[in-house]
């Protein structure tokens, strides 16, 4: 498989945990840490990417929809964009698992 196919996630390989988690983020707006659907708030945009934050636990991610790519930026934060507060504090093991899965 060449580097371009690997970059775009194309190929014959079975779906990985990262691909499955990425699909859930893009398809239903599910937070990878607390798993609440449609909880991602859109934030600053730049180039092909947009920053998002979970309104439930405060996890922040950087999404590049053209490449269907997710990058970890921050774990759960107490303050939510727009002046709100996180309503859930996930277990540290869940945070670490999501981070390791996304970072591949």
N, C-alpha and C positions, 0 to 999 in steps of 0.2 A: 504494500500500500504506500503510495507516495505521500509526501508531507502535506500536500494540499488537501487530499482526502482525509488525512488524519486531523488536520486543523478544523475542517468542517464537520467532522464526526461521521463521514460517509465510509462505507465499507461493509464487509460481510460479517464482521465480528458481532457477537451477541450483545444486547444492550447491557451496559454497565450500570452500577449503582449511580454513578454521576449522571449518565444520560437519563435514567429514570427520574432522578431528582430534578434535573434541569427541565425535563418535559412537564413535570408537575408544576414547577414555578411558572413556566410560560403558558401552559394550557389552562390552569385554574387560578393562577395568582396565589398559589399556596406557599406559605412561609416554610423554608426547609428546617427550621428549628422547632416551632410550635405547631406546625402542620395545619394552621387555620387557613381555609380557602378564602380567596378574595380579600385578603388582609393587607396586601402590599400597596403602600401609598407611593405615587410617583413624585420624584424630587427633581433635582438639577439634572439637566441634559447637556451633553457635549459630544459632538461628532455623531457616532452611531450608537452611543451608549446613554443609558438613563440610570440614575441612582434611585433605588427604591428602599422603603423602610416598612417593616411590619408594624401595623398599628396596634397589634396585640402585645408583642414581646420586645419590639424595638430593634430587631436584627436588621442590619443594613447590607445591601447587595448592590452590585453594579451589573446591569443587564445589557447585553448587546444582542438585540433581536435578530439582526441580519445573519449573524453567525450562530445564533442560539447558544450564547455563551453567558455563563454566570460567574462572577468573581466575588469572593468574600471581601467585605470591607470592614465591618465591625460586628461583633457579637451583640447580644441584647443590650440595649441602652434604656435608661429610666425615662428619658424625655423623648417624646415623639414630635415630629415636625408639626407645626401648627399649634404648639402649646399644650398638647395632651401629655398624658403619662401612660407608660406601659401598664397593662392590666394583668400581665402574666410574667413570671420569672422562671424560665425553663431551667431544668437541671443542667449542671455543667457538663455531664456526660453527653446529653443530647446536643448541646452546643458544639462540643468537640467532634462528635460524630458527623454532624452536618458540615462543619468546617473541613474536616479531613476528606469527606466525600466530594465536596465541591472543588477542593484544591487538587484532587486526583492524586 
